[in-house]
Amino acid sequence: MLPGNLPEIFLDTDVAFDILSKREPHFESSLPFLHMALQNKARLLISEISLGNLFYLTFDIYKLKNSASRMVDFITVCELVPSGKVAALESLKSAFKDKEDGLQYYTALHRDVDYFITRNIKDYRKYAQTSLPVYSPLEFFDLISG
């Protein structure tokens, strides 16, 4: 992060869906990300891959009430990041067992975000590079609160 810039926080699909769906017990630990963005204290980013996953989860799997307006509200707060060919190839060549996890991670890494937030910590930390720290929502807020 450059001095004076807002921290960029990349949300994995699970955390984004926790916010969008108000899924308990994870909603309470993920909601502060939304507050940070709305208060202009951070920039929230999700991959375009996550957007497709969120559409599927919201409309087809969980059939959330007010799905369209929830999606509009959430997308309005977030910045969408394309994955691109380089991230896709790196994921395929990586040691990530779950290649979609790899695609999310390399998308965030190439965007040069400050933090990668997921509840799926163990699968990411095995492969994460020190240049992109991986935290759960609870770990992240513990970190920034001191």
C-alpha positions in Angstrom: 0.0 0.0 0.0 1.3 3.4 -0.9 1.3 6.1 1.8 -2.0 7.9 1.8 -3.8 5.2 -0.1 -6.6 3.1 1.4 -5.7 -0.5 2.2 -7.0 -2.9 -0.4 -8.7 -5.9 1.0 -9.5 -8.9 -1.2 -12.4 -10.9 0.0 -12.6 -14.6 -0.9 -16.0 -15.8 -2.0 -16.9 -17.4 1.3 -16.4 -14.1 3.2 -18.3 -12.1 0.5 -21.2 -14.5 0.7 -21.2 -14.3 4.5 -21.8 -10.6 4.1 -24.2 -10.8 1.2 -26.4 -13.6 2.8 -25.9 -12.5 6.4 -24.9 -16.1 7.0 -24.4 -16.9 10.7 -22.2 -17.4 12.6 -19.8 -15.7 10.2 -21.8 -12.6 9.3 -20.8 -10.7 12.5 -17.1 -11.2 11.9 -17.3 -10.2 8.2 -19.7 -7.2 8.4 -17.0 -4.8 9.6 -15.3 -5.0 6.2 -18.4 -3.5 4.7 -18.4 -0.8 7.3 -14.7 0.0 6.5 -15.5 0.4 2.8 -18.6 2.6 3.5 -16.6 4.8 5.9 -13.9 5.1 3.2 -11.3 3.3 5.4 -10.5 0.5 3.0 -11.2 -0.7 -0.5 -13.0 -4.0 -0.9 -12.1 -6.1 -3.9 -13.6 -9.4 -5.2 -12.7 -11.3 -8.3 -15.0 -11.6 -11.2 -14.8 -15.3 -10.5 -16.4 -14.6 -7.1 -19.1 -12.6 -8.7 -20.1 -15.6 -10.8 -20.0 -17.8 -7.7 -22.1 -15.3 -5.7 -24.7 -15.1 -8.5 -25.0 -18.9 -8.4 -25.1 -19.1 -4.6 -27.5 -16.2 -4.2 -30.0 -17.0 -6.9 -29.8 -20.7 -7.5 -28.6 -22.5 -4.4 -29.8 -20.4 -1.4 -32.5 -18.4 -3.3 -32.0 -15.4 -1.0 -34.9 -13.1 -0.5 -34.3 -9.8 -2.4 -31.4 -11.4 -4.2 -31.0 -8.8 -6.9 -31.1 -5.8 -4.6 -28.6 -7.5 -2.2 -26.3 -8.1 -5.1 -26.6 -4.5 -6.3 -25.8 -3.2 -2.9 -22.8 -5.4 -2.4 -21.4 -4.9 -5.8 -21.7 -1.2 -5.5 -19.4 -1.3 -2.5 -16.8 -3.6 -4.0 -14.3 -3.3 -6.9 -14.3 -6.2 -9.3 -10.9 -7.6 -10.3 -10.4 -9.7 -13.5 -8.3 -12.8 -13.1 -6.8 -13.0 -16.5 -4.7 -15.6 -18.2 -1.5 -15.2 -16.1 -3.4 -15.9 -12.8 -5.2 -18.8 -14.4 -2.0 -20.4 -15.6 -0.2 -19.8 -12.3 -3.1 -21.5 -10.5 -2.9 -24.5 -12.8 0.9 -24.8 -12.3 0.7 -24.2 -8.6 0.6 -26.6 -5.7 -2.9 -25.5 -4.7 -5.0 -28.6 -4.5 -8.1 -26.5 -5.1 -7.3 -24.7 -8.3 -10.2 -22.2 -7.8 -8.5 -21.2 -4.5 -5.3 -20.7 -6.5 -7.1 -18.6 -9.1 -8.5 -16.4 -6.3 -5.1 -16.1 -4.7 -3.1 -15.3 -7.8 -5.8 -12.8 -8.9 -5.3 -11.0 -5.6 -1.5 -11.3 -5.8 -1.3 -9.8 -9.3 -3.5 -6.9 -8.2 -1.0 -6.3 -5.4 -3.6 -6.0 -2.7 -2.7 -5.6 0.9 -4.7 -8.4 2.5 -6.4 -11.6 1.4 -9.3 -12.5 3.6 -10.9 -16.0 3.7 -12.3 -18.4 6.2 -10.5 -21.2 4.3 -7.2 -20.4 6.0 -5.5 -23.7 5.9 -5.7 -24.2 2.2 -4.3 -20.8 1.5 -1.6 -20.5 4.1 0.1 -23.6 2.8 0.8 -21.9 -0.5 0.7 -18.2 0.3 3.6 -16.0 -0.3 4.7 -13.5 2.3 4.0 -10.7 -0.1 0.3 -11.3 0.3 -0.8 -12.1 3.8 -3.8 -14.4 4.3 -6.1 -13.8 7.3 -9.5 -14.9 8.5 -11.9 -12.0 9.3 -11.3 -12.5 13.0 -7.5 -12.6 12.6 -7.6 -9.5 10.5 -9.6 -7.4 13.0 -7.4 -8.7 15.8 -4.3 -7.5 13.8 -5.6 -4.0 13.1 -7.0 -3.5 16.6 -3.6 -3.9 18.0 
